[in-house]
């Protein structure tokens, strides 16, 4: 992770328009391209501006919306819709009531469809997810003026590129910024990277003062998980946070 790598990836990206033009027979519109990059910068800026409010405000939400946001900031970043979403989200946070509950930082995906998890975290004032790792890795704006270096920087320096310590360090930083009371590391059955770093994450995050739950499950296959086990483990963790232990 260095400037040389960013230059290398940026050069590859500069070759991409010619390839796409050859395959599609359509010329890339440079003006529209730069407008999309400008919207990306502004979208990220607005999302970052919402961070302080996440520490003091309660905005009603659900786990499905958390995954929609993660999808939006990766596959739709630069679109008018993503920019409109970021603007609306910031305004919602500004007008939200004061938060008197417990805030969670969620790492990786989540079982948004699982009934006990929905009952414990959807639209609740006493416990809610303040930030999700699948979204906040895209909130970093490298302020590159060159559009290709901007995209390359986001690829090279993303926490999912490289060692687990980068993910853990950013999780600790974000937990502090949103005032998280606890952290859930969700080990989705198919993601060996997250499962492999979970014990290290728990050790380091708890050493930093954040109670951390390693929650095993499946974010895709409903047949490959237990409602009872999920309810027991997540419920006990939330009770621990409530008791202040």
C-alpha positions in Angstrom: 0.0 0.0 0.0 2.0 3.0 -1.3 1.9 5.6 -4.0 3.7 3.4 -6.5 0.9 0.9 -6.2 -1.7 3.7 -6.7 0.2 4.8 -9.8 0.3 1.2 -11.2 -3.5 0.7 -10.7 -4.3 4.2 -12.0 -2.4 3.4 -15.2 -4.4 0.2 -15.6 -7.7 2.1 -15.1 -6.6 4.7 -17.8 -6.4 1.8 -20.3 -9.9 0.7 -19.4 -11.9 3.3 -21.4 -10.3 2.3 -24.7 -11.0 -1.4 -24.0 -14.7 -0.6 -23.2 -15.0 1.6 -26.3 -13.7 -1.2 -28.5 -16.1 -3.7 -27.0 -19.2 -1.6 -27.1 -18.5 0.7 -30.0 -19.5 3.7 -27.8 -17.2 6.6 -27.0 -16.8 7.5 -23.3 -18.1 10.9 -22.4 -15.3 12.6 -20.5 -17.6 15.3 -19.1 -20.0 12.7 -17.7 -17.2 10.7 -16.3 -15.7 13.6 -14.3 -19.2 14.6 -13.1 -19.6 11.1 -11.7 -16.3 11.4 -9.9 -17.3 14.7 -8.4 -20.5 13.1 -7.2 -18.5 10.4 -5.6 -16.4 12.9 -3.7 -19.5 14.8 -2.5 -21.3 11.5 -1.6 -18.4 10.4 0.6 -18.1 13.9 2.1 -21.7 13.9 3.1 -21.5 10.3 4.6 -18.4 11.4 6.6 -20.3 14.4 7.8 -23.0 12.1 9.3 -20.4 10.4 11.6 -20.6 12.8 14.6 -24.4 12.5 14.6 -24.2 8.7 14.9 -22.6 9.3 18.3 -25.4 11.4 19.7 -28.5 10.7 17.6 -30.9 7.8 17.1 -32.0 7.2 13.6 -34.5 4.4 13.3 -33.3 1.7 10.9 -33.0 -2.0 10.1 -30.3 -4.4 9.0 -31.7 -4.7 5.5 -31.1 -0.9 5.0 -27.6 -1.4 6.3 -26.9 -3.8 3.5 -28.6 -1.6 0.9 -26.3 1.2 2.0 -23.2 -1.0 1.6 -24.4 -2.0 -1.9 -25.0 1.7 -2.8 -21.6 3.0 -1.7 -19.8 0.4 -3.8 -21.8 -0.4 -6.9 -23.6 3.0 -7.2 -21.1 5.5 -5.9 -21.0 8.4 -8.4 -24.6 8.1 -9.3 -27.2 10.8 -8.7 -29.2 8.4 -6.6 -26.3 7.7 -4.2 -25.7 11.5 -3.8 -29.4 12.1 -3.1 -29.3 9.3 -0.5 -26.3 10.7 1.3 -27.9 14.2 1.4 -31.2 12.8 2.8 -29.3 10.6 5.3 -27.4 13.6 6.7 -30.6 15.6 7.0 -32.3 12.7 8.8 -29.5 12.5 11.3 -29.6 16.2 11.9 -33.3 16.1 12.7 -33.2 12.8 14.6 -33.9 12.6 18.4 -31.1 12.3 20.9 -29.8 8.7 21.4 -30.1 7.1 24.8 -29.5 3.6 23.8 -26.6 1.3 23.0 -24.7 1.7 19.8 -23.2 -1.3 17.9 -20.4 -1.4 15.3 -21.1 -4.3 13.0 -18.3 -5.9 11.1 -19.0 -7.7 7.8 -22.4 -8.7 6.5 -25.4 -9.6 8.6 -28.3 -12.1 8.7 -30.9 -9.4 7.9 -33.6 -11.9 7.4 -33.2 -13.9 10.6 -36.2 -13.3 12.9 -34.4 -13.2 16.3 -31.8 -10.7 14.9 -34.5 -8.6 13.4 -36.4 -8.5 16.7 -33.3 -7.5 18.6 -31.9 -4.8 16.3 -34.5 -3.5 13.8 -36.1 -0.1 14.7 -35.2 -0.4 18.4 -34.1 2.7 20.4 -32.3 0.7 23.1 -30.0 -1.2 20.7 -29.1 -0.2 17.1 -26.3 -0.5 14.6 -24.5 2.9 14.3 -22.1 1.9 11.5 -21.5 -1.2 9.3 -18.0 -2.2 8.1 -19.3 -3.0 4.6 -20.2 0.7 4.2 -17.6 2.7 6.1 -14.7 1.3 4.2 -15.9 3.4 1.3 -16.3 6.6 3.4 -12.6 7.5 3.0 -12.1 10.3 0.5 -8.5 10.5 -0.6 -9.1 14.0 -2.1 -7.3 13.0 -5.3 -7.9 15.5 -8.1 -7.0 13.0 -10.8 -10.1 10.7 -11.3 -8.0 7.7 -12.0 -5.8 8.1 -9.0 -9.0 8.7 -6.9 -10.4 5.3 -8.0 -7.0 3.6 -7.7 -6.5 5.0 -4.1 -9.8 3.6 -3.0 -8.8 0.2 -4.4 -5.3 0.0 -3.0 -5.9 1.5 0.4 -9.3 -0.3 1.1 -9.2 -2.2 4.3 -10.3 -5.4 2.5 -7.1 -5.2 0.5 -4.2 -6.4 2.7 -3.7 -7.6 6.2 -6.4 -8.0 8.9 -4.7 -5.4 11.1 -6.0 -2.7 8.6 -9.6 -3.8 9.2 -9.2 -4.0 12.9 -7.5 -0.6 13.1 -10.3 1.1 11.1 -12.9 -0.7 13.2 -11.4 0.7 16.4 -11.2 4.2 14.9 -14.8 4.0 13.7 -16.0 2.6 17.0 -14.5 5.7 18.7 -16.0 8.1 16.2 -19.6 6.7 16.6 -19.3 6.1 20.3 -19.9 2.3 20.0 -20.7 0.4 23.2 -19.9 -2.9 21.6 -18.8 -4.6 18.4 -20.2 -7.6 16.6 -17.9 -9.5 14.3 -20.2 -11.6 12.1 -18.5 -14.7 10.7 -20.5 -15.4 7.6 -20.1 -19.1 6.9 -18.7 -18.5 3.4 -16.2 -15.8 4.3 -13.0 -17.4 5.4 -11.1 -14.1 5.6 -13.5 -12.7 8.3 -13.6 -16.0 10.2 -9.8 -16.2 10.1 -9.3 -12.7 11.6 -12.2 -12.9 14.1 -10.2 -14.0 17.2 -7.5 -11.4 16.5 -10.1 -8.7 16.1 -11.8 -9.7 19.4 -8.5 -9.6 21.3 -7.4 -6.3 19.9 -10.8 -4.5 20.1 -11.5 -5.7 23.7 -8.0 -4.5 24.6 -9.0 -1.1 23.3 -12.1 -1.2 25.6 -14.8 -2.4 23.2 -16.8 -5.6 24.2 -16.7 -7.8 21.1 -18.9 -10.7 20.1 -17.9 -13.2 17.5 -21.2 -14.3 16.0 -21.2 -17.3 13.7 -23.9 -17.6 11.1 -24.9 -17.4 7.5 -25.9 -14.2 5.7 -27.2 -16.1 2.7 -28.6 -19.6 3.4 -31.5 -19.7 5.8 -31.1 -23.5 6.2 -27.5 -23.1 7.5 -28.1 -21.3 10.7 -29.9 -21.8 14.0 -32.4 -19.2 15.3 -32.0 -20.6 18.8 -28.2 -20.2 18.9 -28.3 -16.8 17.3 -31.0 -15.6 19.8 -29.1 -16.9 22.8 -25.6 -15.5 21.9 -26.7 -12.1 20.6 -29.2 -11.7 23.4 -26.6 -12.5 26.1 -24.2 -10.0 24.5 -26.9 -7.2 24.5 -27.8 -8.0 28.1 -24.1 -7.7 29.0 -24.0 -4.3 27.4 -27.1 -3.3 29.2 -25.6 -4.3 32.6 -22.5 -2.3 31.8 -20.1 -5.2 32.3 
